[in-house]
Amino acid sequence: MNSLANKNILLGVTGGIAAYKSAEIVRALKKAGSSVRVVMTKSAEEFITPLTLQALSGNKVSSDLLDPETEAGMGHIELAKWADAILIAPTTANTLAKLASGRADDLLSSISLAFEGPLALAPAMNQAMWKDSRTKENIEKLKDNNFNIYGPGSGEQACGDIGLGRMLEPEEIMLNFSLLFEEGHLNNKNILITAGPTQEPIDPVRYITNRSSGKMGYCLAEASLESGANVTLVSGPVNIEAPEGAHLVKVQTAEEMYESVMHHIKNTDIFISSAAVADYKPENFSKDKIKKSDKNSEISIGMTKNKDILKSVSEISNKPYLVGFAAETNDLINNAKLKLKNKKLDLIIANDVSGKDIGFDSEENEVTLINSDSEFFIEKESKKKVASKIIKYISEKLVS
Ligand SMILES: Cc1cc2nc3c(=O)[nH]c(=O)nc-3n(C[C@H](O)[C@H](O)[C@H](O)COP(=O)(O)O)c2cc1C
């Protein structure tokens, strides 16, 4: 069942140009089975009419704190008690500032202050307003107070500027928001995940490897377990603990990883290949340590191709839902699309590993999920949050 079904959702709408998209959010919430009440700021009414949101939500739209009629019906405290969660989309810079400082000078900010459940904001503003240090401080304060912040995204803005500040698309907001209520959506599914680097030995003391830390794969394993799945984690050498409850299989080389995956693939519903598997290995393994010699100023190591694990899994009959990663340093999306097609995957996760702050060996990641007919961007955030969103996305694709 959809996690938003039978939930009471209060949608706050503030005075930004993206307010027209809140109509779509009301529709999506209704479609997900939520009861929706909309509270608008006075400025928001300049951008979209209460009548539209009333017609879509099926409930009276409120905006006035000091309206005796509203207070006599469902006043600000009743609305705060009624809601299971509050989503404010769009959230203006002004409303962000008010919420960060705990002001309560209109209906929406009063309800937000009186509310004790999960509160989510989708900021939308001009890029200079978003960059301003005061907005940044407000966002940090709100995060410290457990507000969930979705976005903003970057791109061309209504004012013609380009940069961060655009409200996330309703679909992206809905995916984030529904995670607040998520529980056990992959109950009893069998998920096989590969993670970490592989080590390809040259001699007993040397090997060729890469910078993968395994964090993304381990976070995916954790998110899968939290979703109720049975998880087998085939991992190359890493320095992190496997999540409790995962069946951990430790391997060193690409060949061992291949053998282990082929061994465990039977009865697997979802295979996620997040390991950075070496494409090539040294042709010859020297059983003795290779010595430095005065005669040779150079040595060369011949390399031979490893088996392609993902491709091999894609060729088995009864193959599971197949998810690959494309870790690229250039032309990310095109390279990822090519891999999706060549390896006959259901989903590819395009991962830019050219910088230091995302991708390999970092705490955060930013990815684009690509399937045969759509792309879905997950903005930069902790690998744990990115992993939860990937797992949620996969579970939705499996049931749709
Ligand atoms: C055409 C127009 C578009 C605006 N768009 C935004 C916006 O996208 N984000 C924002 O923070 N403020 C925007 N503003 C400014 C807000 O409307 C203004 O700060 C207002 O006081 C916000 O009130 P509220 O937070 O109570 O809704 C815009 C103003 C105008 C006139």
The ligand as an ORCA input file, in Angstrom:
! r2SCAN-3c Opt
* xyz 0 1
  C       6.708     37.848     -9.169
  C       7.291     37.480     -7.855
  C       7.857     36.247     -7.697
  C       8.421     35.888     -6.465
  N       8.998     34.666     -6.347
  C       9.585     34.328     -5.184
  C      10.197     33.051     -5.043
  O      10.200     32.222     -5.949
  N      10.779     32.765     -3.861
  C      10.806     33.659     -2.820
  O      11.404     33.339     -1.782
  N      10.207     34.846     -2.920
  C       9.592     35.213     -4.061
  N       8.982     36.419     -4.173
  C       8.952     37.304     -3.000
  C       7.877     36.858     -2.013
  O       6.615     36.855     -2.644
  C       7.876     37.765     -0.792
  O       9.107     37.624     -0.094
  C       6.733     37.499      0.129
  O       6.834     38.356      1.242
  C       6.703     36.056      0.618
  O       5.685     35.877      1.551
  P       5.335     34.497      2.212
  O       6.608     33.845      2.612
  O       4.489     34.852      3.397
  O       4.556     33.735      1.225
  C       8.414     36.802     -5.377
  C       7.792     38.032     -5.549
  C       7.248     38.377     -6.767
  C       6.607     39.718     -6.892
*
